[in-house]
Amino acid sequence: MIDQNNISEIIIAPNSNNPLTVKRIGYGTMRLTGEGIYGEPPNRKEALEILKKTNEYGIRFIDTADYYGEDVTNRLIVESLYPYSSDLIICSKVGATRKPDKSWISFNRPENLRTSIENNLRTLKLEQMSLVHFRVMPHSDTPFKESMDAMFELQKEGKILHLGVSNVNPDELNIAIAMGTIATAENMYGHAQRTTLKTAYGENRGGEEILKICEQNEIVMIPYFSLINSLPKKDDRISNMAKKYNKTEAQVNLAWLLKRSPYILPIPGTSSLKHFEENCESIQIDLSEEDMNYLN
Ligand SMILES: NC(=O)c1ccc[n+]([C@@H]2O[C@H](COP(=O)([O-])OP(=O)(O)OC[C@H]3O[C@@H](n4cnc5c(N)ncnc54)[C@H](OP(=O)(O)O)[C@@H]3O)[C@@H](O)[C@H]2O)c1
């Protein structure tokens, strides 16, 4: 069971034979890449320093993908953290790849998923992935169920310990749950943008639509774009709360996620060491019920 009152730790797959307990702030590596989420980081030294600091801050959950770069964040993780400590969870995602023009395309046929898992294992120097999300690229030709069948097969073979889904709508999440154990769901979610957003780059499925299903099924919800969609909107309620706690607006956004549901595991991304440290410290804010009502 996930502890409803624990804002500092969370258990992934609590009812499985291999539950994973982590601090309730992870780190998303996507912002460590070059322009357009491609190529080497502009400040390689700082990127490596951030990853090394995860140990110091007790961050045991790192989100990556082989299509960040490509392979760039996986290589940086190895360079900074290998050999890994046994409690570190490196979570990757499959279902997409990149074209040389940096555009994102689906890569979700069963044979593609196998290739991606093997590439992640090789580039991360792992024998087994602790957690992998099947990332839905909406409107792709491959039926969701066919991709998920392949993911469960890869899990049976021992290449993956826990399975998650990402960018799912409620129907897809329910289909996945009916097929087997789903540990996590990674969707776009933050204070200022909670529901699905269609942009020129694609369709980002919102967390609000799936949060209840996650809670009912003890699935940890991992929000993405929590800061990038919220900080530019300059919400007075957030800035007032930041003043009240003498914290930054980014920290209040993350504290709001931690209080919104005990099933949420934030993974803020940053390429700045200062922001990384700030984000880690957001766990110290324990918003009251009154604060949450005010922030709504
Ligand atoms: N499953 C999916 O489909 C999916 C999609 C997108 C992302 N993800 C994952 O989710 C993670 C989080 O998403 P994200 O990195 O795109 O966006 P995010 O966490 O919402 O925000 C990152 C942005 O916020 C800024 N930022 C971070 N901390 C800040 C702070 N304390 N103060 C001010 N600005 C701050 C960063 O700039 P600086 O670099 O200057 O700090 C960056 O521009 C990614 O890293 C990735 O691992 C998953």
The ligand as an SDF file (V2000), in Angstrom:
LIG
                    3D

 48 52  0  0  0  0  0  0  0  0999 V2000
    7.1770   10.6810  -21.0220 N   0  0  0  0  0  0  0  0  0  0  0  0
    7.2190   11.7430  -21.7780 C   0  0  0  0  0  0  0  0  0  0  0  0
    6.5810   11.8160  -22.8170 O   0  0  0  0  0  0  0  0  0  0  0  0
    8.0770   12.8970  -21.3650 C   0  0  0  0  0  0  0  0  0  0  0  0
    8.0010   14.1040  -22.0810 C   0  0  0  0  0  0  0  0  0  0  0  0
    8.7860   15.1540  -21.6670 C   0  0  0  0  0  0  0  0  0  0  0  0
    9.6230   15.0210  -20.5850 C   0  0  0  0  0  0  0  0  0  0  0  0
    9.7070   13.8400  -19.9240 N   0  0  0  0  0  0  0  0  0  0  0  0
   10.5790   13.6800  -18.7470 C   0  0  0  0  0  0  0  0  0  0  0  0
   10.1020   14.5760  -17.7530 O   0  0  0  0  0  0  0  0  0  0  0  0
   11.1810   15.3740  -17.2690 C   0  0  0  0  0  0  0  0  0  0  0  0
   10.6390   16.7190  -16.8470 C   0  0  0  0  0  0  0  0  0  0  0  0
   10.1800   17.4390  -17.9770 O   0  0  0  0  0  0  0  0  0  0  0  0
   10.9990   18.6560  -18.6050 P   0  0  0  0  0  0  0  0  0  0  0  0
   12.4280   18.5670  -18.1790 O   0  0  0  0  0  0  0  0  0  0  0  0
   10.7290   18.6690  -20.0350 O   0  0  0  0  0  0  0  0  0  0  0  0
   10.2800   19.9320  -18.0480 O   0  0  0  0  0  0  0  0  0  0  0  0
   10.0380   20.5520  -16.5940 P   0  0  0  0  0  0  0  0  0  0  0  0
   10.5600   19.6990  -15.5200 O   0  0  0  0  0  0  0  0  0  0  0  0
    8.6630   20.9680  -16.5570 O   0  0  0  0  0  0  0  0  0  0  0  0
   10.8710   21.9010  -16.6700 O   0  0  0  0  0  0  0  0  0  0  0  0
   12.1080   22.0590  -17.1910 C   0  0  0  0  0  0  0  0  0  0  0  0
   12.2710   23.5420  -17.4720 C   0  0  0  0  0  0  0  0  0  0  0  0
   12.1000   24.2790  -16.2560 O   0  0  0  0  0  0  0  0  0  0  0  0
   13.2740   25.0240  -15.9650 C   0  0  0  0  0  0  0  0  0  0  0  0
   13.5300   24.8690  -14.5330 N   0  0  0  0  0  0  0  0  0  0  0  0
   13.7610   23.7250  -13.8490 C   0  0  0  0  0  0  0  0  0  0  0  0
   13.9160   23.9720  -12.5430 N   0  0  0  0  0  0  0  0  0  0  0  0
   13.7740   25.3130  -12.3920 C   0  0  0  0  0  0  0  0  0  0  0  0
   13.8550   26.1590  -11.2690 C   0  0  0  0  0  0  0  0  0  0  0  0
   14.0750   25.7020  -10.0320 N   0  0  0  0  0  0  0  0  0  0  0  0
   13.6640   27.4960  -11.4700 N   0  0  0  0  0  0  0  0  0  0  0  0
   13.4220   27.9890  -12.7150 C   0  0  0  0  0  0  0  0  0  0  0  0
   13.3430   27.2220  -13.8270 N   0  0  0  0  0  0  0  0  0  0  0  0
   13.5330   25.8810  -13.6640 C   0  0  0  0  0  0  0  0  0  0  0  0
   14.3640   24.4100  -16.7890 C   0  0  0  0  0  0  0  0  0  0  0  0
   15.3140   25.3690  -17.1750 O   0  0  0  0  0  0  0  0  0  0  0  0
   16.8520   25.2640  -16.6510 P   0  0  0  0  0  0  0  0  0  0  0  0
   17.4570   24.1520  -17.4050 O   0  0  0  0  0  0  0  0  0  0  0  0
   17.4170   26.6030  -16.9750 O   0  0  0  0  0  0  0  0  0  0  0  0
   16.7670   25.0040  -15.1810 O   0  0  0  0  0  0  0  0  0  0  0  0
   13.6210   23.8780  -18.0160 C   0  0  0  0  0  0  0  0  0  0  0  0
   13.4610   24.8970  -18.9690 O   0  0  0  0  0  0  0  0  0  0  0  0
   12.1610   15.4220  -18.4520 C   0  0  0  0  0  0  0  0  0  0  0  0
   13.4420   15.8090  -18.0600 O   0  0  0  0  0  0  0  0  0  0  0  0
   12.0480   14.0290  -18.9790 C   0  0  0  0  0  0  0  0  0  0  0  0
   12.9010   13.1640  -18.2460 O   0  0  0  0  0  0  0  0  0  0  0  0
    8.9190   12.7960  -20.2950 C   0  0  0  0  0  0  0  0  0  0  0  0
  1  2  1  0
  2  3  2  0
  2  4  1  0
  4  5  1  0
  4 48  2  0
  5  6  2  0
  6  7  1  0
  7  8  2  0
  8  9  1  0
  8 48  1  0
  9 10  1  0
  9 46  1  0
 10 11  1  0
 11 12  1  0
 11 44  1  0
 12 13  1  0
 13 14  1  0
 14 15  2  0
 14 16  1  0
 14 17  1  0
 17 18  1  0
 18 19  2  0
 18 20  1  0
 18 21  1  0
 21 22  1  0
 22 23  1  0
 23 24  1  0
 23 42  1  0
 24 25  1  0
 25 26  1  0
 25 36  1  0
 26 27  1  0
 26 35  1  0
 27 28  2  0
 28 29  1  0
 29 30  1  0
 29 35  2  0
 30 31  1  0
 30 32  2  0
 32 33  1  0
 33 34  2  0
 34 35  1  0
 36 37  1  0
 36 42  1  0
 37 38  1  0
 38 39  2  0
 38 40  1  0
 38 41  1  0
 42 43  1  0
 44 45  1  0
 44 46  1  0
 46 47  1  0
M  CHG  2   8   1  16  -1
M  END
$$$$
